[in-house]
Amino acid sequence: MATPVKVYGPPLSTAVSRVLACLIEKDVPFQVLPVNMAKAEHKKPDYLKIQPFGQVPAFQDDSITLFESRAISRYICDKYASQGNRGLYGTNPLQKASIDQWLEAESQSFNPPSSVLVFQLAFAPRMKIKQDEKLIKQNEAKLAKVLDVYDKRLGESRYLAGDEFSLADLSHLPNSGYLVDETDKGELFESRKNVERWWAEISGRESWTKVVEMRKSPTQK
């Protein structure tokens, strides 16, 4: 039996859940190691050795350590190319380039406004932090413009990078999941026909439903 890779951080974290969904898609055994951020365990010297920015996730595969969820996901797909979902990161240079361009769109265009909305609408209330209504409106408008582009693309293609589910789609799951399931901004997705169809497909994947279940574990509260 292969030695499980280690993922440091709570599944409630959007970045951690991105890596977990990728590992499940690729059938890679893994172990989730808790990092109590309320107790600032992510800022302790031992943890900073593997994640110098003091964030989650950190990732270990034998002697290899990595940080940044998208880089970790690409590594998982390349190292474990022959198992699980073999096409998750493409099987030729053109497919990879298409996936990469939509991964970049996710990190540069989709992630900034959606992360602000997730924090303000899903996490701030839990943390007893006052919501910034101006910031919410600004980022809702920004995200709407991004989703307009996505809706056009998804009218031409089943998934963002082509006709197969890929890492580009998977990377959108964490923030989108919070916005659709835990805020009143689900209409941003549901009011766009092609985005709505795409979201229904990707959020119903077994890998993502398993991650959502992991978030509900009592140890994650």
C-alpha positions, 0 to 999 in steps of 0.5 A: 500500500502506498504511503499516504501523502499528507495535507496540512490544514482544515477541509473548511479552507477553500485552498485545502479542499481544492487539493483534497478534491484533486487527490480523490479524483486521482485516487491518491491515498492521503492523510489530513493533518489538522492545523489549528489556525485559531491557536496560530499553529500555522505561524509556528516555526516547524510549520513555517519550514514547510509553508514559509508564508504561514498559510494552508495547505502545506503538502508532503509526499515522502521527502517533498514539500510543497505549498500553493494549492494549484501548484500542488494539484498540478504536481499530483496530476503529473506525478500520479498521471497513470491513476484515477482520472487520467485526463484531469490535467490533459494528456497532450501539450494543447490540452494542458495549455487550455487547462492552464489558461483557465486555471490562470483565469480562475486564479487571476479573475475569478478567485479575487472577487469570489474570495472576498465574497466567501469571506464576507458572506460565509466566514465573517458571520461565523467569526463575528466580524462585521460585513463590509457592504460596499466591498460586497457590492464591488466584488459581486459586480466584478464576479458577475463580469467574470461569469458573463465570460464563463457563460459565453465559453460554456455555451461553446464547450461543455467544460471550461477547457474542453469537453472533459472535466479538468483541473480548470473546473475543479479549481472553481469548486471551493469558492463556488460551493460556499457562494451557492450553498451558504450565501444568497449569491447563488443567483450569480450562477443560477441566472446564467444558463450555461454556468448553471448547467456547468455548476450542476455537473461539476458540483455533483462529482463524487470527489466534491461530495466527499470533500463536502462531507469531510467539511461536516466532520465534527473535527472540522467544527 
